Amino acid sequence: MTIDTQMTLALLQELLMALQANDADSCNLIASMQTRHHGQD
């Protein structure tokens, strides 16, 4: 499994946990982190 795949899965897991906790601030933070990560390609 590549590092990009691992990073994407980790971010999705964090986003899922934030959604389950209904934590909008965490959701926004995780989404911005993922956007920055994919912008590096």
mmCIF file of the N, C-alpha and C atoms, coordinates in Angstrom:
data_MODEL
# 
_entry.id   MODEL 
# 
loop_
_atom_site.group_PDB 
_atom_site.id 
_atom_site.type_symbol 
_atom_site.label_atom_id 
_atom_site.label_alt_id 
_atom_site.label_comp_id 
_atom_site.label_asym_id 
_atom_site.label_entity_id 
_atom_site.label_seq_id 
_atom_site.pdbx_PDB_ins_code 
_atom_site.Cartn_x 
_atom_site.Cartn_y 
_atom_site.Cartn_z 
_atom_site.occupancy 
_atom_site.B_iso_or_equiv 
_atom_site.pdbx_formal_charge 
_atom_site.auth_seq_id 
_atom_site.auth_comp_id 
_atom_site.auth_asym_id 
_atom_site.auth_atom_id 
_atom_site.pdbx_PDB_model_num 
ATOM 1   N N  . MET A 1 1  ? 0.858   -1.174 0.000  1.00 0.00 ? 1  MET A N  1 
ATOM 2   C CA . MET A 1 1  ? 0.000   0.000  0.000  1.00 0.00 ? 1  MET A CA 1 
ATOM 3   C C  . MET A 1 1  ? 0.905   1.238  0.000  1.00 0.00 ? 1  MET A C  1 
ATOM 4   N N  . THR A 1 2  ? 0.641   2.152  -0.912 1.00 0.00 ? 2  THR A N  1 
ATOM 5   C CA . THR A 1 2  ? 1.485   3.346  -1.018 1.00 0.00 ? 2  THR A CA 1 
ATOM 6   C C  . THR A 1 2  ? 1.199   4.326  0.116  1.00 0.00 ? 2  THR A C  1 
ATOM 7   N N  . ILE A 1 3  ? 2.121   5.243  0.320  1.00 0.00 ? 3  ILE A N  1 
ATOM 8   C CA . ILE A 1 3  ? 1.952   6.250  1.378  1.00 0.00 ? 3  ILE A CA 1 
ATOM 9   C C  . ILE A 1 3  ? 0.757   7.150  1.076  1.00 0.00 ? 3  ILE A C  1 
ATOM 10  N N  . ASP A 1 4  ? 0.500   7.415  -0.214 1.00 0.00 ? 4  ASP A N  1 
ATOM 11  C CA . ASP A 1 4  ? -0.671  8.232  -0.576 1.00 0.00 ? 4  ASP A CA 1 
ATOM 12  C C  . ASP A 1 4  ? -1.967  7.533  -0.186 1.00 0.00 ? 4  ASP A C  1 
ATOM 13  N N  . THR A 1 5  ? -2.017  6.227  -0.417 1.00 0.00 ? 5  THR A N  1 
ATOM 14  C CA . THR A 1 5  ? -3.209  5.458  -0.050 1.00 0.00 ? 5  THR A CA 1 
ATOM 15  C C  . THR A 1 5  ? -3.380  5.434  1.462  1.00 0.00 ? 5  THR A C  1 
ATOM 16  N N  . GLN A 1 6  ? -2.280  5.240  2.181  1.00 0.00 ? 6  GLN A N  1 
ATOM 17  C CA . GLN A 1 6  ? -2.344  5.219  3.638  1.00 0.00 ? 6  GLN A CA 1 
ATOM 18  C C  . GLN A 1 6  ? -2.801  6.562  4.187  1.00 0.00 ? 6  GLN A C  1 
ATOM 19  N N  . MET A 1 7  ? -2.299  7.652  3.616  1.00 0.00 ? 7  MET A N  1 
ATOM 20  C CA . MET A 1 7  ? -2.681  8.996  4.070  1.00 0.00 ? 7  MET A CA 1 
ATOM 21  C C  . MET A 1 7  ? -4.164  9.248  3.796  1.00 0.00 ? 7  MET A C  1 
ATOM 22  N N  . THR A 1 8  ? -4.622  8.859  2.625  1.00 0.00 ? 8  THR A N  1 
ATOM 23  C CA . THR A 1 8  ? -6.032  9.047  2.283  1.00 0.00 ? 8  THR A CA 1 
ATOM 24  C C  . THR A 1 8  ? -6.932  8.259  3.224  1.00 0.00 ? 8  THR A C  1 
ATOM 25  N N  . LEU A 1 9  ? -6.565  7.013  3.498  1.00 0.00 ? 9  LEU A N  1 
ATOM 26  C CA . LEU A 1 9  ? -7.370  6.198  4.410  1.00 0.00 ? 9  LEU A CA 1 
ATOM 27  C C  . LEU A 1 9  ? -7.371  6.784  5.819  1.00 0.00 ? 9  LEU A C  1 
ATOM 28  N N  . ALA A 1 10 ? -6.234  7.286  6.274  1.00 0.00 ? 10 ALA A N  1 
ATOM 29  C CA . ALA A 1 10 ? -6.160  7.884  7.604  1.00 0.00 ? 10 ALA A CA 1 
ATOM 30  C C  . ALA A 1 10 ? -7.033  9.132  7.687  1.00 0.00 ? 10 ALA A C  1 
ATOM 31  N N  . LEU A 1 11 ? -6.999  9.962  6.641  1.00 0.00 ? 11 LEU A N  1 
ATOM 32  C CA . LEU A 1 11 ? -7.829  11.167 6.630  1.00 0.00 ? 11 LEU A CA 1 
ATOM 33  C C  . LEU A 1 11 ? -9.312  10.818 6.585  1.00 0.00 ? 11 LEU A C  1 
ATOM 34  N N  . LEU A 1 12 ? -9.664  9.817  5.806  1.00 0.00 ? 12 LEU A N  1 
ATOM 35  C CA . LEU A 1 12 ? -11.067 9.402  5.753  1.00 0.00 ? 12 LEU A CA 1 
ATOM 36  C C  . LEU A 1 12 ? -11.531 8.845  7.095  1.00 0.00 ? 12 LEU A C  1 
ATOM 37  N N  . GLN A 1 13 ? -10.658 8.132  7.775  1.00 0.00 ? 13 GLN A N  1 
ATOM 38  C CA . GLN A 1 13 ? -11.004 7.605  9.090  1.00 0.00 ? 13 GLN A CA 1 
ATOM 39  C C  . GLN A 1 13 ? -11.224 8.740  10.082 1.00 0.00 ? 13 GLN A C  1 
ATOM 40  N N  . GLU A 1 14 ? -10.351 9.737  10.056 1.00 0.00 ? 14 GLU A N  1 
ATOM 41  C CA . GLU A 1 14 ? -10.509 10.896 10.942 1.00 0.00 ? 14 GLU A CA 1 
ATOM 42  C C  . GLU A 1 14 ? -11.799 11.643 10.629 1.00 0.00 ? 14 GLU A C  1 
ATOM 43  N N  . LEU A 1 15 ? -12.103 11.788 9.345  1.00 0.00 ? 15 LEU A N  1 
ATOM 44  C CA . LEU A 1 15 ? -13.338 12.466 8.945  1.00 0.00 ? 15 LEU A CA 1 
ATOM 45  C C  . LEU A 1 15 ? -14.560 11.694 9.423  1.00 0.00 ? 15 LEU A C  1 
ATOM 46  N N  . LEU A 1 16 ? -14.532 10.384 9.287  1.00 0.00 ? 16 LEU A N  1 
ATOM 47  C CA . LEU A 1 16 ? -15.643 9.560  9.755  1.00 0.00 ? 16 LEU A CA 1 
ATOM 48  C C  . LEU A 1 16 ? -15.840 9.695  11.260 1.00 0.00 ? 16 LEU A C  1 
ATOM 49  N N  . MET A 1 17 ? -14.746 9.685  12.009 1.00 0.00 ? 17 MET A N  1 
ATOM 50  C CA . MET A 1 17 ? -14.862 9.825  13.462 1.00 0.00 ? 17 MET A CA 1 
ATOM 51  C C  . MET A 1 17 ? -15.416 11.200 13.836 1.00 0.00 ? 17 MET A C  1 
ATOM 52  N N  . ALA A 1 18 ? -15.005 12.244 13.106 1.00 0.00 ? 18 ALA A N  1 
ATOM 53  C CA . ALA A 1 18 ? -15.525 13.582 13.370 1.00 0.00 ? 18 ALA A CA 1 
ATOM 54  C C  . ALA A 1 18 ? -17.012 13.657 13.043 1.00 0.00 ? 18 ALA A C  1 
ATOM 55  N N  . LEU A 1 19 ? -17.397 13.020 11.950 1.00 0.00 ? 19 LEU A N  1 
ATOM 56  C CA . LEU A 1 19 ? -18.823 13.003 11.591 1.00 0.00 ? 19 LEU A CA 1 
ATOM 57  C C  . LEU A 1 19 ? -19.641 12.256 12.635 1.00 0.00 ? 19 LEU A C  1 
ATOM 58  N N  . GLN A 1 20 ? -19.104 11.155 13.127 1.00 0.00 ? 20 GLN A N  1 
ATOM 59  C CA . GLN A 1 20 ? -19.812 10.392 14.146 1.00 0.00 ? 20 GLN A CA 1 
ATOM 60  C C  . GLN A 1 20 ? -19.945 11.202 15.427 1.00 0.00 ? 20 GLN A C  1 
ATOM 61  N N  . ALA A 1 21 ? -18.955 12.032 15.715 1.00 0.00 ? 21 ALA A N  1 
ATOM 62  C CA . ALA A 1 21 ? -19.001 12.868 16.906 1.00 0.00 ? 21 ALA A CA 1 
ATOM 63  C C  . ALA A 1 21 ? -19.797 14.149 16.641 1.00 0.00 ? 21 ALA A C  1 
ATOM 64  N N  . ASN A 1 22 ? -20.193 14.351 15.368 1.00 0.00 ? 22 ASN A N  1 
ATOM 65  C CA . ASN A 1 22 ? -20.933 15.541 14.961 1.00 0.00 ? 22 ASN A CA 1 
ATOM 66  C C  . ASN A 1 22 ? -20.157 16.807 15.311 1.00 0.00 ? 22 ASN A C  1 
ATOM 67  N N  . ASP A 1 23 ? -18.869 16.791 14.984 1.00 0.00 ? 23 ASP A N  1 
ATOM 68  C CA . ASP A 1 23 ? -17.948 17.873 15.309 1.00 0.00 ? 23 ASP A CA 1 
ATOM 69  C C  . ASP A 1 23 ? -17.590 18.625 14.024 1.00 0.00 ? 23 ASP A C  1 
ATOM 70  N N  . ALA A 1 24 ? -18.288 19.710 13.761 1.00 0.00 ? 24 ALA A N  1 
ATOM 71  C CA . ALA A 1 24 ? -18.114 20.453 12.511 1.00 0.00 ? 24 ALA A CA 1 
ATOM 72  C C  . ALA A 1 24 ? -16.703 21.027 12.379 1.00 0.00 ? 24 ALA A C  1 
ATOM 73  N N  . ASP A 1 25 ? -16.116 21.498 13.458 1.00 0.00 ? 25 ASP A N  1 
ATOM 74  C CA . ASP A 1 25 ? -14.770 22.073 13.387 1.00 0.00 ? 25 ASP A CA 1 
ATOM 75  C C  . ASP A 1 25 ? -13.752 21.027 12.953 1.00 0.00 ? 25 ASP A C  1 
ATOM 76  N N  . SER A 1 26 ? -13.852 19.835 13.492 1.00 0.00 ? 26 SER A N  1 
ATOM 77  C CA . SER A 1 26 ? -12.936 18.767 13.106 1.00 0.00 ? 26 SER A CA 1 
ATOM 78  C C  . SER A 1 26 ? -13.152 18.368 11.651 1.00 0.00 ? 26 SER A C  1 
ATOM 79  N N  . CYS A 1 27 ? -14.381 18.329 11.217 1.00 0.00 ? 27 CYS A N  1 
ATOM 80  C CA . CYS A 1 27 ? -14.670 17.984 9.825  1.00 0.00 ? 27 CYS A CA 1 
ATOM 81  C C  . CYS A 1 27 ? -14.021 18.992 8.882  1.00 0.00 ? 27 CYS A C  1 
ATOM 82  N N  . ASN A 1 28 ? -14.143 20.266 9.204  1.00 0.00 ? 28 ASN A N  1 
ATOM 83  C CA . ASN A 1 28 ? -13.553 21.304 8.364  1.00 0.00 ? 28 ASN A CA 1 
ATOM 84  C C  . ASN A 1 28 ? -12.035 21.201 8.357  1.00 0.00 ? 28 ASN A C  1 
ATOM 85  N N  . LEU A 1 29 ? -11.434 20.925 9.500  1.00 0.00 ? 29 LEU A N  1 
ATOM 86  C CA . LEU A 1 29 ? -9.991  20.799 9.590  1.00 0.00 ? 29 LEU A CA 1 
ATOM 87  C C  . LEU A 1 29 ? -9.501  19.624 8.757  1.00 0.00 ? 29 LEU A C  1 
ATOM 88  N N  . ILE A 1 30 ? -10.138 18.488 8.884  1.00 0.00 ? 30 ILE A N  1 
ATOM 89  C CA . ILE A 1 30 ? -9.731  17.293 8.144  1.00 0.00 ? 30 ILE A CA 1 
ATOM 90  C C  . ILE A 1 30 ? -9.905  17.520 6.643  1.00 0.00 ? 30 ILE A C  1 
ATOM 91  N N  . ALA A 1 31 ? -10.992 18.143 6.250  1.00 0.00 ? 31 ALA A N  1 
ATOM 92  C CA . ALA A 1 31 ? -11.229 18.408 4.832  1.00 0.00 ? 31 ALA A CA 1 
ATOM 93  C C  . ALA A 1 31 ? -10.163 19.331 4.268  1.00 0.00 ? 31 ALA A C  1 
ATOM 94  N N  . SER A 1 32 ? -9.759  20.344 5.025  1.00 0.00 ? 32 SER A N  1 
ATOM 95  C CA . SER A 1 32 ? -8.720  21.248 4.536  1.00 0.00 ? 32 SER A CA 1 
ATOM 96  C C  . SER A 1 32 ? -7.375  20.542 4.469  1.00 0.00 ? 32 SER A C  1 
ATOM 97  N N  . MET A 1 33 ? -7.089  19.638 5.407  1.00 0.00 ? 33 MET A N  1 
ATOM 98  C CA . MET A 1 33 ? -5.850  18.873 5.371  1.00 0.00 ? 33 MET A CA 1 
ATOM 99  C C  . MET A 1 33 ? -5.814  17.991 4.132  1.00 0.00 ? 33 MET A C  1 
ATOM 100 N N  . GLN A 1 34 ? -6.929  17.362 3.805  1.00 0.00 ? 34 GLN A N  1 
ATOM 101 C CA . GLN A 1 34 ? -6.981  16.482 2.653  1.00 0.00 ? 34 GLN A CA 1 
ATOM 102 C C  . GLN A 1 34 ? -6.808  17.281 1.366  1.00 0.00 ? 34 GLN A C  1 
ATOM 103 N N  . THR A 1 35 ? -7.410  18.462 1.304  1.00 0.00 ? 35 THR A N  1 
ATOM 104 C CA . THR A 1 35 ? -7.284  19.311 0.127  1.00 0.00 ? 35 THR A CA 1 
ATOM 105 C C  . THR A 1 35 ? -5.834  19.718 -0.082 1.00 0.00 ? 35 THR A C  1 
ATOM 106 N N  . ARG A 1 36 ? -5.151  20.098 1.000  1.00 0.00 ? 36 ARG A N  1 
ATOM 107 C CA . ARG A 1 36 ? -3.743  20.477 0.886  1.00 0.00 ? 36 ARG A CA 1 
ATOM 108 C C  . ARG A 1 36 ? -2.897  19.280 0.453  1.00 0.00 ? 36 ARG A C  1 
ATOM 109 N N  . HIS A 1 37 ? -3.181  18.097 0.990  1.00 0.00 ? 37 HIS A N  1 
ATOM 110 C CA . HIS A 1 37 ? -2.410  16.903 0.643  1.00 0.00 ? 37 HIS A CA 1 
ATOM 111 C C  . HIS A 1 37 ? -2.547  16.597 -0.840 1.00 0.00 ? 37 HIS A C  1 
ATOM 112 N N  . HIS A 1 38 ? -3.748  16.648 -1.361 1.00 0.00 ? 38 HIS A N  1 
ATOM 113 C CA . HIS A 1 38 ? -3.966  16.321 -2.766 1.00 0.00 ? 38 HIS A CA 1 
ATOM 114 C C  . HIS A 1 38 ? -3.476  17.438 -3.676 1.00 0.00 ? 38 HIS A C  1 
ATOM 115 N N  . GLY A 1 39 ? -3.331  18.633 -3.164 1.00 0.00 ? 39 GLY A N  1 
ATOM 116 C CA . GLY A 1 39 ? -2.809  19.742 -3.951 1.00 0.00 ? 39 GLY A CA 1 
ATOM 117 C C  . GLY A 1 39 ? -1.318  19.642 -4.185 1.00 0.00 ? 39 GLY A C  1 
ATOM 118 N N  . GLN A 1 40 ? -0.628  18.770 -3.439 1.00 0.00 ? 40 GLN A N  1 
ATOM 119 C CA . GLN A 1 40 ? 0.809   18.602 -3.576 1.00 0.00 ? 40 GLN A CA 1 
ATOM 120 C C  . GLN A 1 40 ? 1.176   17.746 -4.775 1.00 0.00 ? 40 GLN A C  1 
ATOM 121 N N  . ASP A 1 41 ? 0.221   17.022 -5.341 1.00 0.00 ? 41 ASP A N  1 
ATOM 122 C CA . ASP A 1 41 ? 0.502   16.103 -6.459 1.00 0.00 ? 41 ASP A CA 1 
ATOM 123 C C  . ASP A 1 41 ? 0.893   16.859 -7.702 1.00 0.00 ? 41 ASP A C  1 
# 
